[in-house]
Every structure is written in structure tokens, then in C-alpha cells.
Amino acid sequence: MSPPTSEEDKTDPMPAAAAAASEEEKAPTPLRICCYGSSSSRTPAKYTDAAYNLGYHLAKRGHTCVNGAGKEGCMAAMNRGANDGDGAIVGVTHEAFIVDDGGWFEGAHSVFKTKHTILTAKGTDLQERKKLLVEGADGLVVLPGGPGTWDELWEMACARHIGFHALPIVCVNVDGYYENFKSILMRAHEDELLYKLPEEILHFEDSAEAAVKWIESYHASVAMKPEQEQKKVIERKTSMLKRMQSNLSGSTMTVWGRMTSFFGDDICDDDDKGASGGRQYRRSASLSSITLFAAGVSVGFLAASKVGVRKM
């Protein structure tokens, strides 16, 4: 019996959906799309077919496919599809996977040997790799996958939920694979555990083609908004992000910042690129508040001590 064919080495005819996509025109605006999906060699064909369709469709629409560079599972299929569609692919891997002096990576798809771009993350964990995957991305498409895929998905969903980014995220819900994720978001909404509506956090489509079309429509709708309205949205998000960074990131907020924030002033980090005069004014105002507070406490102690002496 011959060994099973790796997804990387498959030469099967392209799925019908991908064949139909070959007739499509390029999208008006090329996008950089980050794609998550399984890397298992046991991934069912219905999922790898969807992955191939995604890669091929992105290529024909003129978009760049960014993924984990894998040679198995959904990652392999999307790389094969994007390559067959003569599209641009960016693979992101980790230096820990280098296997020879030539710099080749264990588990990387062969399409990266001849063309396309491969980026190498460093570090003792996968955090930098995750950042490189989404750096400069215009949207995220999530195919069926296991815990690694879910980890990447929910990290980005959480960041969108609390306002750290506004990237559209869409799950390709092949054969109802992500129905439980839809259900848990709805349950969290019903139990009032969310700050946004479920559909504002994650979107779901049944096919790769529909997922790409949804992201294109999302960007088209944003571009049609009046410039002033877009500016207001950006300002609100920027203000919220600064406050969240100040309140959540101990590495970027000084003790002084914590003290001044207690008195209701805007926090201004050392890395703030705003006008120096504004920083000085806010810190001066905060100092005045602290002085008044301290003076009030002193007067209170003095009055209390005098009352105590009289009673004696």
C-alpha cells in the first residue's frame, strides 16, 4: 500500500468553487488577509477544499494570503490554492523550526522554496509570530482548526471586543463547524457579559468565497462613510485605547500616572507624543489637586487633635 498523499503534494483537480473563481476580476482594492486554519495531516477533505477555495479566491481577487506557512491541513491547501491562482503569499514561521544551514523550516510548504515571502519570528514563545501574522492585515478569515486556531481566533476577537483593533473577523463555518462558537457568543450576550453585540465581534459565513466577499464589503462600507464621521470614530477609538493602555498596562504607566488618574486627570505616559505643554499643564493641575487634598487632610487632623485636647 502506498503512503497517503500529503496535502502539500496533492495534484487533484481544483474544487468547482475555485474553478468558478478563475473567471472573476480583481477587486478594486487589494487587501492583506490573514488566514487561520488547521495544520493537521488528518484534516477532513471538506475543510481542505474550503481552504483551497480560499487561497485561490484571494489570489484571483488580487489579495495577499498571510498564513502560518504550513504544509499540512488547511494551511497547506490554502497555500496550494493561492499558488495555483498565481497570488501573493506571506508565510510566518518561527526560528525554532529551522532545520538546516540553508535556513529551511520544518513543516513549511514547498511553495516558499521557489517564490513568495516567508517571515521569521523570534523569541521563546509564539507571541511575535502572532503579531507578524496580523501586522498590516485588513481582515481575518478563520477556517476550521484545533486549539491553535482557536487561540489565535479568540485572542483577536477579544482585542476587537475591547477596542484594540477594528479588523473584520469572519469564520468559515463549513458544515456548521463553528456553530458552537456562535452559540456561546449569543449566550454571553443574553447573560449580559459582552460590551458589543455578537455580530460586532465575529461574523460567520458558510463558504470561503462568501467570507472574502464579506470582508471586501466591510471595507467598501467603511470607505463610503463621510470623512468627518470616520475621524470621530478614530478619535473615540484612540481615546479609549489610551485609557485602556493606561489602566491595563503596568509597563507603560508610572506610579505618578496612577496617582494623577485617581484625581480624575487624563493620564499622560512618558511615551505620549502629545504637546509637552499639555503634559506639563495636566501634571501641574494634578499637583495642585494633590496639594489641596493633602492640605485638607492636615486641617482635618489638626481640628481633630484640638477637639481631643479640649475634652481632656
C-alpha positions in Angstrom: 0.0 0.0 0.0 1.4 3.4 -0.9 1.7 6.0 1.8 -1.1 8.7 1.9 -0.5 11.7 -0.2 0.4 14.9 1.8 -1.8 17.9 1.3 1.3 19.7 0.1 1.8 17.2 -2.8 -1.7 16.8 -4.0 -2.4 17.5 -7.6 -6.2 16.8 -7.6 -8.3 19.0 -9.8 -9.4 22.2 -8.2 -12.8 22.3 -6.4 -15.6 23.6 -8.5 -15.9 26.8 -6.5 -12.3 27.6 -7.2 -12.7 26.9 -10.9 -15.6 29.4 -11.0 -13.4 32.0 -9.2 -10.9 31.8 -12.1 -13.3 33.9 -14.2 -13.5 36.7 -11.6 -12.0 40.2 -11.9 -9.5 41.7 -9.5 -11.0 43.5 -6.5 -10.9 47.3 -6.7 -8.7 47.5 -3.6 -6.1 44.7 -2.9 -6.2 43.6 0.7 -3.8 41.7 3.0 -5.8 38.9 4.6 -4.6 36.9 7.5 -5.9 33.3 7.5 -6.0 30.8 10.3 -6.7 27.1 10.0 -5.7 23.6 10.8 -2.2 22.2 10.3 -3.1 18.6 10.9 -2.5 16.0 8.2 -5.8 14.3 9.2 -7.9 17.4 8.3 -11.1 16.2 6.5 -11.3 16.9 2.8 -14.4 19.2 3.2 -12.2 21.6 5.2 -9.2 21.4 2.9 -11.4 22.0 -0.1 -12.7 25.2 1.6 -9.1 26.2 2.4 -8.0 25.7 -1.3 -11.0 27.7 -2.4 -10.0 30.5 0.0 -6.4 30.6 -1.2 -7.4 30.5 -4.9 -10.2 33.1 -4.5 -7.9 35.5 -2.6 -5.3 35.1 -5.4 -7.8 35.8 -8.2 -9.2 38.8 -6.4 -5.7 40.2 -6.1 -5.4 39.9 -2.3 -2.4 38.7 -0.3 -2.8 35.5 1.7 -1.0 35.6 5.0 -0.8 32.3 7.0 1.4 30.0 9.1 3.3 28.6 6.1 2.3 25.0 6.9 2.5 22.1 4.5 -0.5 20.1 6.1 -4.1 20.7 6.7 -6.0 23.9 5.8 -2.8 25.9 5.7 -1.3 23.6 3.1 -4.5 23.7 1.0 -4.8 27.5 1.1 -1.1 27.8 0.1 -1.6 25.4 -2.8 -4.7 27.3 -3.9 -3.1 30.7 -3.7 -0.1 29.5 -5.6 -2.3 27.8 -8.3 -4.1 31.2 -8.6 -0.8 33.0 -9.1 -1.4 35.0 -6.0 0.9 36.5 -3.4 1.5 34.5 -0.2 3.3 35.5 3.0 4.1 32.7 5.4 5.0 33.3 9.0 7.0 30.8 10.9 9.4 30.7 13.9 13.2 30.4 14.1 12.8 27.4 16.3 11.7 25.4 13.2 14.9 26.0 11.2 16.2 22.6 10.3 19.3 23.2 8.1 22.1 25.6 7.3 20.1 26.9 4.3 17.5 28.3 6.6 14.7 26.0 5.6 11.9 25.5 8.1 10.4 22.2 9.4 6.8 22.0 8.4 6.9 24.8 5.8 5.2 24.4 2.5 7.3 23.9 -0.6 5.8 26.9 -2.4 8.1 29.1 -0.2 11.2 27.4 -1.7 10.7 28.9 -5.1 8.7 32.1 -4.6 6.6 34.0 -2.1 7.6 35.6 1.2 8.4 33.9 4.4 8.8 35.8 7.7 10.7 34.5 10.7 9.6 35.3 14.3 12.0 35.1 17.2 11.6 34.6 20.9 10.9 31.9 23.4 7.1 31.7 22.6 4.7 32.3 19.7 3.7 35.9 20.6 5.9 37.6 18.0 4.7 35.1 15.4 1.1 36.0 16.2 1.9 39.7 15.8 3.6 39.2 12.5 0.6 37.3 11.2 -1.7 40.2 11.8 0.7 43.1 11.2 -0.7 45.2 8.4 -3.7 42.9 7.9 -7.0 44.2 6.5 -9.0 41.3 7.8 -9.0 37.8 9.3 -10.5 34.7 7.8 -10.7 31.6 10.1 -11.1 28.1 8.7 -11.8 25.0 10.8 -8.9 24.2 13.1 -7.9 23.0 16.5 -6.8 24.7 19.7 -4.0 26.6 18.0 -6.5 28.1 15.6 -9.0 28.8 18.4 -6.3 30.5 20.4 -5.4 32.9 17.5 -9.1 33.5 16.8 -10.2 34.3 20.3 -7.2 36.5 21.1 -8.1 38.7 18.1 -11.8 38.5 18.9 -11.1 39.7 22.4 -8.9 42.5 21.2 -11.7 43.6 18.8 -14.3 43.3 21.6 -12.5 45.7 23.9 -11.4 48.1 21.1 -7.7 47.4 20.4 -8.4 46.9 16.7 -11.3 47.1 14.2 -10.2 44.3 11.8 -13.2 42.4 10.4 -13.1 38.7 11.5 -15.0 36.1 9.7 -15.2 32.3 10.4 -15.8 30.0 7.5 -18.5 27.8 9.1 -18.0 24.7 6.9 -20.6 22.1 7.7 -21.6 24.0 10.9 -18.1 23.7 12.4 -18.3 27.0 14.2 -22.0 26.8 15.3 -20.9 26.3 18.9 -18.9 29.5 18.8 -21.9 31.3 17.6 -24.0 29.8 20.4 -21.5 30.7 23.1 -21.4 34.3 21.9 -25.2 34.5 21.9 -25.3 33.0 25.4 -22.8 35.6 26.7 -24.8 38.3 25.1 -28.0 37.1 26.7 -26.3 36.9 30.1 -25.0 40.5 29.6 -21.3 39.5 29.6 -20.4 41.4 26.3 -19.7 45.0 25.6 -20.7 44.6 21.9 -23.2 42.6 20.0 -22.1 39.1 19.0 -22.1 40.1 15.3 -19.8 43.0 16.0 -17.2 40.6 17.4 -17.3 37.7 15.0 -19.0 37.2 11.6 -19.8 33.7 10.1 -20.1 32.6 6.5 -20.7 29.2 5.1 -18.1 29.4 2.3 -14.7 30.9 1.7 -15.9 32.9 -1.2 -18.7 34.5 0.9 -16.1 35.2 3.6 -13.8 37.1 1.2 -16.8 39.0 -0.3 -17.9 40.0 3.2 -14.5 41.5 4.1 -14.5 43.4 0.8 -18.0 44.7 1.5 -16.9 45.7 5.0 -14.0 47.8 3.7 -16.2 49.3 1.0 -18.8 50.4 3.6 -16.1 52.0 5.7 -14.7 53.9 2.7 -18.2 55.3 1.9 -18.6 56.9 5.4 -18.3 60.6 5.4 -14.7 61.7 6.3 -15.8 63.6 9.4 -17.7 60.6 10.7 -14.6 58.4 10.2 -12.5 61.0 12.0 -14.9 60.9 15.0 -14.8 57.1 15.2 -11.0 57.1 15.0 -10.8 59.8 17.8 -13.1 57.8 20.0 -11.2 54.6 19.5 -7.9 56.4 20.1 -9.1 57.9 23.3 -10.5 54.6 24.5 -7.3 52.7 23.6 -5.1 55.3 25.5 -7.3 54.9 28.6 -7.2 51.1 28.3 -3.5 51.1 27.9 -3.1 53.3 30.9 -5.3 51.2 33.1 -4.3 47.8 31.9 -0.6 48.1 31.1 1.6 48.3 34.1 4.7 48.6 32.0 3.7 51.9 30.4 2.1 53.7 33.4 4.2 55.2 36.2 3.2 55.5 39.8 2.7 59.2 39.2 0.2 58.3 36.5 -1.7 56.2 38.9 -1.8 59.0 41.4 -3.0 61.6 38.9 -5.6 59.3 37.5 -7.0 58.9 41.0 -7.9 62.6 40.9 -9.6 62.3 37.6 -7.0 63.8 35.3 -6.0 62.4 31.9 -3.1 60.1 32.1 -0.1 61.0 30.0 2.7 58.4 29.6 6.3 59.2 29.0 5.9 57.8 25.5 2.9 60.1 24.8 3.7 62.1 21.6 1.3 65.0 22.5 2.5 68.5 23.1 4.8 68.9 26.1 2.9 71.9 27.3 -0.2 69.8 27.6 1.7 67.2 29.7 3.0 69.9 31.9 -0.4 71.5 32.4 -2.0 68.2 33.3 0.7 67.3 35.7 0.6 70.8 37.2 -3.2 70.5 37.6 -2.7 67.1 39.2 0.0 68.6 41.6 -2.5 71.3 42.6 -5.1 68.6 43.3 -2.7 66.6 45.4 -1.6 69.7 47.4 -5.2 70.7 48.1 -6.0 67.1 49.1 -3.0 67.0 51.5 -3.9 70.4 53.0 -7.4 69.2 53.6 -6.2 66.1 55.4 -3.8 68.1 57.5 -6.5 70.6 58.6 -8.8 67.7 59.5 -6.1 66.0 61.7 -5.4 69.4 63.3 -9.0 70.0 64.1 -9.5 66.5 65.5 -6.4 66.9 67.7 -7.7 70.2 69.2 -11.1 68.6 70.0 -9.3 65.8 71.7 -7.2 68.2 73.8 -10.3 70.2 74.9 -12.1 67.1 76.1 -9.1 66.1 78.2 
